[in-house]
């Protein structure tokens, strides 16, 4: 049997042609798929961009929108002016040992007495003002001295002059002012404070003393009306209301506080009593003189009363004698009349008998 084998070359060419066509078709399909996917993604991105642009695009600016959205204060610029106001202390007292003293004077002494003052600067904030400069003023009273006074800002305002003790007294935070000089009675001292630590709020100042003799200054309850104060210069809107304190109300509050604290002021320490020995002796002498005058007045009054009593007794005796005399005279007259009547009756009877 005779075979005719098929040559291998045509088969190989045919196989390669088929493979090439398959590869080309697959490549076209991938290109079509990629172009389709890219087209869809670009369409989606355009739609999202359009939506985002439509949402974020602001409304056209009109005069009505400006008037409705923006306040008038933002359109009209405020005009500021410089003002100066004296803020009186709302609490002032000193601590000696463990005890607080709220008197007509505030004492300060190195290592023994510390002074505490509280001020309210919040009215400046309420009118939209800002602090420029702050000076502490106090007037020396009763006891002069010398040395260095350091002014500290306290870490809290949780205290009052009625309940101040060593336990309730606040601690110091930062040094804001200092003054070294001689302090004479009647003089008003001024300490410039660091404005970086003074804000439009309630502020407590702590005063300490060193390197000198102790001193005392007038409190807000002092009769001379020169209690401690803060002189504050600040910027405020020109149309803002003025900060005014009612002096009459303040004086009434001071009088009430002074009356309530009379007992506390009398319970001073022996050292304070030693400082005031001269005034105490003078008061005792005055008291003795007043007592002598009162005794003399009482003796004179007693003598006058005795003389008046004697005169009254004599008058009563005279009245009694006169009344007795009058009664005797009346009795005698009545007796004489009776006797005369009896005689007349007897005569009539004799005349009838004779008839």
Rosetta blueprint (number, residue, H / E / L):
1 X L
2 X L
3 X L
4 X L
5 X L
6 X L
7 X L
8 X H
9 X H
10 X H
11 X H
12 X H
13 X H
14 X H
15 X H
16 X H
17 X H
18 X H
19 X H
20 X H
21 X H
22 X H
23 X H
24 X H
25 X H
26 X H
27 X H
28 X H
29 X H
30 X H
31 X H
32 X H
33 X H
34 X H
35 X H
36 X H
37 X H
38 X H
39 X H
40 X H
41 X H
42 X H
43 X H
44 X H
45 X H
46 X H
47 X H
48 X H
49 X H
50 X H
51 X H
52 X H
53 X H
54 X H
55 X H
56 X H
57 X L
58 X L
59 X L
60 X L
61 X L
62 X L
63 X H
64 X H
65 X H
66 X H
67 X H
68 X H
69 X H
70 X L
71 X L
72 X H
73 X H
74 X H
75 X H
76 X L
77 X L
78 X L
79 X L
80 X E
81 X E
82 X E
83 X E
84 X E
85 X E
86 X E
87 X E
88 X E
89 X L
90 X L
91 X E
92 X E
93 X E
94 X E
95 X E
96 X E
97 X L
98 X L
99 X E
100 X E
101 X E
102 X L
103 X L
104 X L
105 X E
106 X E
107 X E
108 X E
109 X E
110 X L
111 X L
112 X L
113 X E
114 X E
115 X E
116 X E
117 X E
118 X E
119 X E
120 X E
121 X L
122 X H
123 X H
124 X H
125 X H
126 X H
127 X L
128 X L
129 X L
130 X E
131 X E
132 X E
133 X E
134 X E
135 X E
136 X E
137 X E
138 X E
139 X E
140 X E
141 X L
142 X L
143 X L
144 X L
145 X E
146 X E
147 X E
148 X E
149 X E
150 X E
151 X E
152 X E
153 X E
154 X E
155 X L
156 X L
157 X L
158 X L
159 X L
160 X L
161 X L
162 X L
163 X L
164 X L
165 X E
166 X L
167 X L
168 X L
169 X L
170 X L
171 X L
172 X E
173 X E
174 X E
175 X E
176 X E
177 X E
178 X E
179 X E
180 X E
181 X E
182 X E
183 X E
184 X L
185 X L
186 X L
187 X L
188 X E
189 X E
190 X E
191 X E
192 X E
193 X E
194 X L
195 X H
196 X H
197 X H
198 X L
199 X L
200 X L
201 X L
202 X E
203 X E
204 X E
205 X E
206 X E
207 X E
208 X E
209 X E
210 X E
211 X L
212 X L
213 X L
214 X L
215 X E
216 X E
217 X E
218 X E
219 X L
220 X L
221 X L
222 X L
223 X L
224 X L
225 X L
226 X L
227 X L
228 X L
229 X E
230 X E
231 X E
232 X E
233 X E
234 X E
235 X E
236 X E
237 X E
238 X L
239 X L
240 X L
241 X L
242 X L
243 X L
244 X L
245 X L
246 X L
247 X H
248 X H
249 X H
250 X H
251 X H
252 X H
253 X H
254 X H
255 X H
256 X H
257 X H
258 X H
259 X H
260 X H
261 X L
262 X H
263 X H
264 X H
265 X H
266 X H
267 X L
268 X L
269 X L
270 X H
271 X H
272 X H
273 X H
274 X H
275 X H
276 X L
277 X H
278 X H
279 X H
280 X H
281 X H
282 X H
283 X H
284 X H
285 X H
286 X H
287 X H
288 X H
289 X H
290 X H
291 X H
292 X H
293 X H
294 X H
295 X H
296 X H
297 X H
298 X H
299 X H
300 X H
301 X H
302 X H
303 X H
304 X H
305 X H
306 X H
307 X H
308 X H
309 X H
310 X H
311 X H
312 X H
313 X H
314 X H
315 X H
316 X H
317 X H
318 X H
319 X H
320 X H
321 X H
322 X H
323 X H
324 X H
325 X H
326 X H
327 X H
328 X H
329 X H
330 X H
331 X H
332 X H
333 X H
334 X H
335 X H
336 X H
337 X H
338 X H
339 X H
340 X H
341 X H
342 X H
343 X H
344 X H
345 X H
346 X H
347 X H
348 X H
349 X H
350 X H
351 X H
352 X H
353 X H
354 X H
355 X L
